[in-house]
Amino acid sequence: MTKRQILKTISIVIVVIILGSVCILRFWMAQAVKANIAYAQKHYQGNAEDALTAFLQDENAPANDRTHKAIWTLGQIQSKKALPILYKYYKNDPEGKTCYGKHDSVLCQYEIFKAINAIEKHRWFNRIPVRE
């Protein structure tokens, strides 16, 4: 094999690994979104968005769960319906400095920022579709 053929083969392998990794990550994220929606709908009424927003607003639910299940999932499904509620909890702290080390008691500002950004930017390749 020539140097050129070896480089071509290595390049193809790298591209396949990257594409495969992206596919696996998207599959994992879709499964996590489904699980979070199922969790929310088990405990709260309504479709995916309604159950997730009710979960987010439930002050009795653990803040860490509200952040990592409700907020993250609302961002992943790009729920425009959730934007006013996310803004209600957002304290203009995109780096999450105010909640550092307190995720068991307060909602993560960085995660809220990322969810708002995901919803407002509405990039089709980032969206995880919801099937009701």
Sequence and secondary structure as in RCSB ss.txt:
>XXXX:A:sequence
MTKRQILKTISIVIVVIILGSVCILRFWMAQAVKANIAYAQKHYQGNAEDALTAFLQDENAPANDRTHKAIWTLG
QIQSKKALPILYKYYKNDPEGKTCYGKHDSVLCQYEIFKAINAIEKHRWFNRIPVRE
>XXXX:A:secstr
  HHHHHHHHHHHHHHHHHHHHHHHHHHHHHHHHHHHHHHHHHS SSHHHHHHHHHH TTS HHHIIIIIIHHHH
HTT GGGHHHHHHH  S TT GGGTT TTTS  HHHHHHHHHHHHH  TTT      
